[in-house]
């Protein structure tokens, strides 16, 4: 949440190896996130983090999206709406523009449905995969 440096470093490293990068950004409504964190802390016998600290981290993470170094038509960001049950996640995007991605994340955090990506590009280029692929939604297979 506090820094985007590691993510940008990994994007550059993967580009150097010839990969196209898809960053998956899980987004959960703030109230649901706070509830889940409290439940996990209780289940594990820990003290939950103060809400203020969690909210500051969420704000920093969303603000950091502006610093994400995506190259149009090479890299993308998928917003993964993580508000439902496990297996019910919905993806939005891909977004090739940091401000579009930021707007989509803010919409999901507030409980809305983001607009379609204005910069959507369809491609038939096969992905080079170094790890297993998994299904993000029923319409698209992405290798992550």
N, C-alpha and C positions, 0 to 999 in steps of 0.2 A: 503494500500500500504506500509506503513512504518514499519509495524510489522506483524509477522505471529503468535505471541503469542496467541491471542484470538482464532484463528482458531485451533491451536494445542490443546488449552484447551478444546474447544468444541468437538474435535475428541476424546480426552481422556474421557470426560464426557459421550459421547454417547457410547463409547466402554464399559464403566462401567455399562451402562444400558442394555448391550447386543446387541447393534445395530452395523451393519456394516456401515461405513461412506463413502459417495460419496461426494467429494468436487467438486462443479461446478465452473469453472473459466471462466468468460466471457472475451473474447479477441476481440478487435476491432483494425483495422489498425490505426496507430497513427494519420494520416491525417484525417481520418473519425471521430475519437474520438475528436480531437481538433475542427473540424467543428460542431459536435453535441453539444459540450459544449458551443461554441459561440452562436449557435442558441437558446439553452435553456436559456442562460443568457439574450439574447436580448428579448425573448418572456416573460421573467419574470421581465424585467426591471432592471436587475442587471448588474454589470460590469463583463465581463468574466475573469476567472483566467488567469494569464500570462502563455503562452505556456511553458516557461522554468520550472515553478513549476509543471505543469501537466506532462511534460516529465520526471522530476525527480521522481515523484510518480510512473509512469509506470515502470521506470527502477528498483526502489526499490521493487515494487510488484513482478516483474519477478524474481529478485534476491532472494527474500524471499521464492520462491518455493523450493529452495534447502534445506530450513529448515523445510519444511512440513513433519510431522511425520506420514507417511503412513506405515502401515504394509501390506506387500504383502499378497494377497489372503484374506485380511480382509477389507482393505480400498482402495479407488481408487480416481482418479481425472479425471473428464471429462472436456475437453476444449470445450467451447461453442463459436463457431465462430459467433460473433454478428455483422458481417459486412453488412448483408442484412436488409430487412425490418422486422418489428415485425411479428413473425410467420414463418419467413424464416431461423431461426437459425439452424446451423448444429453442431452436437456434434462429437468430436473425442475422442477416448479412448475406454474403460477406461484405464488409465495409473496407474500402481502400483509402479512406480519408479519415484522419483522426477526429475531426470535428463531427462528422456523421456518426462515428462510433461512440463518441462521448454523448451525443444527444440520445442515441439509442439506449445506452446504459442508464442515463438519467430517467428516461421514460420507463424502463423496466423497474428501476428502484422505486418509482412513484406508483407502480402498479398498472401502468399502461402498456400498450402494444406499440412498439416502434414502427416508424414508417419503413417501407422497403428501402433498401440501399439504392441511392440514386446512381451510384457508380458501379452497379452490378455488371460484371463481365463474365460471359459464359466461355468456358474453355473445354477442349477435349484432350488437353495435355495430360498424359498419365503422370501420377505422382511418384516420386522416388521415396520409398519408405524404409526407415531404419527401425521402426517399431510397429507393433500391431495397429491396424486400422480399427476404428470403432464407429458405430453409427451415431451421429449427432442428432439427426431427425430423420423422418421417414422419406424425405425428398432428396437428401444429399448424403453421400458418404464422404467423410473427410478423414485424412490420415493425420494423426496427431502424434 
